[in-house]
Amino acid sequence: HQVLRIKASNEEQIEKLQLLETLEHLQLDFWLNPSTPAQPVDVRVPFNSLQAVKVFLESNNIEYSIMIEDLQVILDEEKQDMANSQQRERSSSTFSYGSYHSLASIYEELDNLAYEHSSIVSKLKIGESYEKQPLYVLKFSTGGTNRSAIWIDAGIHSREWVTQASAIWIAKKIASDYGSDASITSLLEKMDVFLLAVTNPDGYEFTHTTNRMWRKTRSKTQGSLCVGVDPNRNWDAGFGGPGASSNPCSDSYHGPSANSEVEVKSIVDFITNHGKILAFLTLHSYSQLLMYPYGYKCTEPADYEELDTLGNAAASSIYSLYGTTYKVGSICSTIYQASGGSIDWSYDYGIKYSFALELRDTGDYGFLLPASQIIPTAEETWLGLKTIMEHVRDNPY
Amino acid sequence: DIDNVGRKYHLKLVLEDILEKDNIVNCTAEILYHLGNKNAAPDVDFTIEGELKNTDEQDNIFYNRIKSLKKELVAQNIPDSHGNVPPEMEPIRLLARVAAGYVAWQNSTENTRYELAQIKDVRQVKRSDDYLEFDYMVLLHEFVSQEIIPWQMRVLWHPQHGVKVTQNSRQPKPAEY
């Protein structure tokens, strides 16, 4: 469709244009109707009538120009502009859970959650990263003193972006569902939940500014040009054994000693000081696996049967939503032997319900999981975690 | 275990079409990892039950689109940090996956698992014949070591003649990576 601007030079031409108005078959849409020669006449002309109208104007010597060459283009641009501004508004006043965010943006949302749901959510600082970023844990609690609790962490490996993104969604879910969802309500009446959404903030920041594939911490290693320690080889569980590298340039470098990484030490201190953590759940990506100890050795944990049964129940819950299949097993038998891992430490410390999840996908996008899959991943993961948490609630020890 | 030869695995697997999750095909395979020469790729023999989906139409659409480009195709970071792939780059990504599969096979041992992590750079190479040729710089993710390994691949493709990796080489990792 084109929009023509017509300039009638006298009354006679105005009359001719008014005649045009009556020709309904042309389907003309006058934006400015013919009235006096002093005023322009603007008319939207459908494609099929263009030739007829132009011929009419030209044969009557009526001056015109093309004001809009293609109306559709303008409509499309406007639609895009509106979508853009809507999106901008959305991210300033409400956090978009279906996108990946900067560290600052996630930290801001942690504050928002603590503020909006202040009756059950509070924010704790459990330490600082190597580069002095705060390590913030959200505490979900309905009160009481000295309650037993469940620990959940995400993003220990910074390139695994779907984990931090899922963690913040899960935080929102817990906060929103308290009071309406029977399961989470009854859980929080008895126990607390601690959620560390960004376990490795230095690494996370680095994945945004410099290298999307960064995995480790950003600590400097004496005597090496290479930076960073694999925080999931740094725990005091078979430290320095098979499946971890002693080369500082390696992505699975275990570090100079167990707990050398402040990010790891902060969690260890928190958990040991708390004294009543009953479950330790950690999120990784990718591969779609649900694993229990051990990684540092290939022997079964004492609670193998219970953990395997519970793991399979959780995997079924995950599957129930979108058909996403998870493999269940010990770290050693499912993935590889890997020493110094977090759930091996937590289990040997006495936290029976220690599980590590590897979220979507199985390699098609790998670490670069499209943002459109964040919410589905978070939703199904939440069902799996809930299954485990319900079991913990019903089987205190 | 086969004395003086290596270790053979008999596999029963299911192939799933990543573009059409309901499309699955059963497959059996025999993989022989050679003793001694660790640089040799494992031998692979396989049988597919039934047929793979015919993709002639999509192949030709992609082929004609690239053939009609005024300038050689050049692109970076597929997918980008957020997992986005522009629709017109999807076939380029899939081609890289196939080519990376070949590279993975050639470099596989019983202790490796390779996945294509990202295409850092792809450039179309001008050709005077019917083939399409692309030079890829990709990042491979090796699961056991968790390393990200830059790798270069030269890939030839034709709708009727399939994919061929004519040349590939592991790249050094830049210092601060």
Chai-1 contact restraints between the chains, C-beta under 6 A:
chainA,res_idxA,chainB,res_idxB,connection_type,confidence,min_distance_angstrom,max_distance_angstrom,comment,restraint_id
A,Y100,B,H82,contact,1.0,0.0,6.0,A-B,restraint_1
A,R212,B,S81,contact,1.0,0.0,6.0,A-B,restraint_2
A,M213,B,I148,contact,1.0,0.0,6.0,A-B,restraint_3
A,D251,B,Q146,contact,1.0,0.0,6.0,A-B,restraint_4
A,D251,B,E147,contact,1.0,0.0,6.0,A-B,restraint_5
A,S252,B,Q146,contact,1.0,0.0,6.0,A-B,restraint_6
A,Y336,B,V144,contact,1.0,0.0,6.0,A-B,restraint_7
A,G363,B,E115,contact,1.0,0.0,6.0,A-B,restraint_8
A,D364,B,I18,contact,1.0,0.0,6.0,A-B,restraint_9
A,Y365,B,G83,contact,1.0,0.0,6.0,A-B,restraint_10
A,G366,B,E115,contact,1.0,0.0,6.0,A-B,restraint_11
A,G366,B,A117,contact,1.0,0.0,6.0,A-B,restraint_12
A,L368,B,P79,contact,1.0,0.0,6.0,A-B,restraint_13
A,L368,B,G83,contact,1.0,0.0,6.0,A-B,restraint_14
A,L369,B,G83,contact,1.0,0.0,6.0,A-B,restraint_15
A,P370,B,G83,contact,1.0,0.0,6.0,A-B,restraint_16
A,A371,B,H82,contact,1.0,0.0,6.0,A-B,restraint_17
A,A371,B,G83,contact,1.0,0.0,6.0,A-B,restraint_18
